[in-house]
Amino acid sequence: AGAEACGALKNVIALGAGFIDGLKLGGNTKAALLRVGLLEMAKFCKIFFEGVESGTFMESCGMADLITTCYGGRNRKCAEVFAKLRLQDGSSDTFDPEECNRLWSKIENDMLNGQKLQGTPACKEVYLLLESRGLLESFPLLRTIYEVAFLGNGVASITEGIAVKDQPIAHVWNIDCFKTMNIQGC
């Protein structure tokens, strides 16, 4: 279940990476987003799926796929365009939710030649699940990505989802996982 969930969640995180790129915030900001994104992916899987192996997140289906998707995937590319279109010509950075949905549809139609985005529907589903369980505050990045993508919050607010306090690795992963991989300092 962990590998499958990572496959869906990395597309949501890639939307955030696209927002970062659209804002031209640079590599360090994107790296911070990936770090928090990976932590939230792991936490999500640990909460919702029994028996998820901590090492899954260090494998190709976790970190490697997240990095690849956040640097080159269609969800990232389309989210970058989404951010740029929202910011162009000095227009207001806040959008009506219906306008957000129309913009996603236009971008998908214009850029993907019949393919579909996977991050946008996954983002909606994840948000609804977290909201139904009262967990939105525990997932600030996933929440913020949804708020920018579908509630019309300002694109620049993506950095609020990255500013996570007191979320060390030990709270998400079993430290023994890192000892077996000979990772020092965890």
BELNORWO-V176855 format. One record per residue. N is the residue number from 0. RES is the residue in one small letter. OMEGA is omega in whole degrees, 0 to 359 (999 if undefined). D_FIRST is the distance of its C-alpha to the first C-alpha in whole Angstrom. Layout:
n:N res:RES omega:OMEGA d_first:D_FIRST
n:N res:RES omega:OMEGA d_first:D_FIRST
This chain:
n:0 res:a omega:181 d_first:0
n:1 res:g omega:181 d_first:4
n:2 res:a omega:180 d_first:6
n:3 res:e omega:179 d_first:5
n:4 res:a omega:176 d_first:6
n:5 res:c omega:179 d_first:9
n:6 res:g omega:178 d_first:10
n:7 res:a omega:185 d_first:11
n:8 res:l omega:180 d_first:12
n:9 res:k omega:177 d_first:14
n:10 res:n omega:176 d_first:16
n:11 res:v omega:179 d_first:17
n:12 res:i omega:178 d_first:18
n:13 res:a omega:175 d_first:20
n:14 res:l omega:178 d_first:22
n:15 res:g omega:178 d_first:23
n:16 res:a omega:177 d_first:24
n:17 res:g omega:176 d_first:26
n:18 res:f omega:178 d_first:28
n:19 res:i omega:180 d_first:29
n:20 res:d omega:178 d_first:30
n:21 res:g omega:178 d_first:32
n:22 res:l omega:182 d_first:34
n:23 res:k omega:182 d_first:35
n:24 res:l omega:172 d_first:33
n:25 res:g omega:186 d_first:33
n:26 res:g omega:180 d_first:31
n:27 res:n omega:179 d_first:31
n:28 res:t omega:178 d_first:29
n:29 res:k omega:178 d_first:27
n:30 res:a omega:177 d_first:26
n:31 res:a omega:178 d_first:26
n:32 res:l omega:179 d_first:23
n:33 res:l omega:179 d_first:21
n:34 res:r omega:180 d_first:21
n:35 res:v omega:178 d_first:21
n:36 res:g omega:179 d_first:18
n:37 res:l omega:177 d_first:16
n:38 res:l omega:180 d_first:17
n:39 res:e omega:175 d_first:16
n:40 res:m omega:180 d_first:12
n:41 res:a omega:180 d_first:12
n:42 res:k omega:179 d_first:13
n:43 res:f omega:181 d_first:11
n:44 res:c omega:180 d_first:8
n:45 res:k omega:180 d_first:10
n:46 res:i omega:191 d_first:12
n:47 res:f omega:182 d_first:9
n:48 res:f omega:181 d_first:7
n:49 res:e omega:173 d_first:8
n:50 res:g omega:179 d_first:8
n:51 res:v omega:179 d_first:7
n:52 res:e omega:180 d_first:9
n:53 res:s omega:181 d_first:12
n:54 res:g omega:180 d_first:13
n:55 res:t omega:186 d_first:10
n:56 res:f omega:176 d_first:12
n:57 res:m omega:181 d_first:15
n:58 res:e omega:181 d_first:14
n:59 res:s omega:182 d_first:15
n:60 res:c omega:180 d_first:11
n:61 res:g omega:186 d_first:12
n:62 res:m omega:184 d_first:16
n:63 res:a omega:180 d_first:17
n:64 res:d omega:177 d_first:16
n:65 res:l omega:180 d_first:16
n:66 res:i omega:181 d_first:20
n:67 res:t omega:183 d_first:21
n:68 res:t omega:183 d_first:19
n:69 res:c omega:177 d_first:21
n:70 res:y omega:184 d_first:24
n:71 res:g omega:185 d_first:25
n:72 res:g omega:182 d_first:22
n:73 res:r omega:178 d_first:24
n:74 res:n omega:177 d_first:22
n:75 res:r omega:182 d_first:24
n:76 res:k omega:181 d_first:27
n:77 res:c omega:178 d_first:27
n:78 res:a omega:175 d_first:27
n:79 res:e omega:177 d_first:29
n:80 res:v omega:177 d_first:32
n:81 res:f omega:180 d_first:31
n:82 res:a omega:182 d_first:32
n:83 res:k omega:179 d_first:35
n:84 res:l omega:178 d_first:36
n:85 res:r omega:184 d_first:36
n:86 res:l omega:187 d_first:38
n:87 res:q omega:175 d_first:40
n:88 res:d omega:177 d_first:44
n:89 res:g omega:180 d_first:44
n:90 res:s omega:180 d_first:42
n:91 res:s omega:181 d_first:41
n:92 res:d omega:176 d_first:37
n:93 res:t omega:184 d_first:36
n:94 res:f omega:170 d_first:35
n:95 res:d omega:179 d_first:35
n:96 res:p omega:178 d_first:32
n:97 res:e omega:178 d_first:33
n:98 res:e omega:176 d_first:34
n:99 res:c omega:180 d_first:31
n:100 res:n omega:178 d_first:29
n:101 res:r omega:181 d_first:33
n:102 res:l omega:177 d_first:32
n:103 res:w omega:180 d_first:29
n:104 res:s omega:179 d_first:30
n:105 res:k omega:180 d_first:33
n:106 res:i omega:180 d_first:31
n:107 res:e omega:180 d_first:28
n:108 res:n omega:183 d_first:31
n:109 res:d omega:190 d_first:33
n:110 res:m omega:194 d_first:31
n:111 res:l omega:176 d_first:28
n:112 res:n omega:177 d_first:31
n:113 res:g omega:175 d_first:29
n:114 res:q omega:180 d_first:25
n:115 res:k omega:172 d_first:23
n:116 res:l omega:176 d_first:22
n:117 res:q omega:183 d_first:18
n:118 res:g omega:184 d_first:18
n:119 res:t omega:177 d_first:20
n:120 res:p omega:178 d_first:19
n:121 res:a omega:179 d_first:15
n:122 res:c omega:179 d_first:18
n:123 res:k omega:182 d_first:19
n:124 res:e omega:180 d_first:16
n:125 res:v omega:180 d_first:15
n:126 res:y omega:181 d_first:19
n:127 res:l omega:178 d_first:19
n:128 res:l omega:180 d_first:16
n:129 res:l omega:179 d_first:18
n:130 res:e omega:182 d_first:21
n:131 res:s omega:180 d_first:21
n:132 res:r omega:180 d_first:19
n:133 res:g omega:185 d_first:22
n:134 res:l omega:184 d_first:20
n:135 res:l omega:181 d_first:21
n:136 res:e omega:179 d_first:24
n:137 res:s omega:181 d_first:21
n:138 res:f omega:186 d_first:19
n:139 res:p omega:180 d_first:23
n:140 res:l omega:178 d_first:22
n:141 res:l omega:178 d_first:19
n:142 res:r omega:183 d_first:22
n:143 res:t omega:178 d_first:25
n:144 res:i omega:178 d_first:23
n:145 res:y omega:182 d_first:23
n:146 res:e omega:177 d_first:26
n:147 res:v omega:186 d_first:28
n:148 res:a omega:190 d_first:26
n:149 res:f omega:178 d_first:27
n:150 res:l omega:177 d_first:29
n:151 res:g omega:176 d_first:32
n:152 res:n omega:181 d_first:32
n:153 res:g omega:181 d_first:34
n:154 res:v omega:182 d_first:32
n:155 res:a omega:179 d_first:33
n:156 res:s omega:177 d_first:31
n:157 res:i omega:181 d_first:28
n:158 res:t omega:177 d_first:29
n:159 res:e omega:178 d_first:29
n:160 res:g omega:181 d_first:25
n:161 res:i omega:184 d_first:26
n:162 res:a omega:183 d_first:28
n:163 res:v omega:180 d_first:26
n:164 res:k omega:172 d_first:28
n:165 res:d omega:176 d_first:27
n:166 res:q omega:181 d_first:23
n:167 res:p omega:182 d_first:23
n:168 res:i omega:184 d_first:21
n:169 res:a omega:180 d_first:21
n:170 res:h omega:184 d_first:20
n:171 res:v omega:182 d_first:17
n:172 res:w omega:172 d_first:16
n:173 res:n omega:183 d_first:18
n:174 res:i omega:179 d_first:21
n:175 res:d omega:178 d_first:21
n:176 res:c omega:182 d_first:18
n:177 res:f omega:178 d_first:21
n:178 res:k omega:180 d_first:23
n:179 res:t omega:177 d_first:22
n:180 res:m omega:180 d_first:22
n:181 res:n omega:175 d_first:25
n:182 res:i omega:183 d_first:25
n:183 res:q omega:173 d_first:28
n:184 res:g omega:179 d_first:28
n:185 res:c omega:999 d_first:25
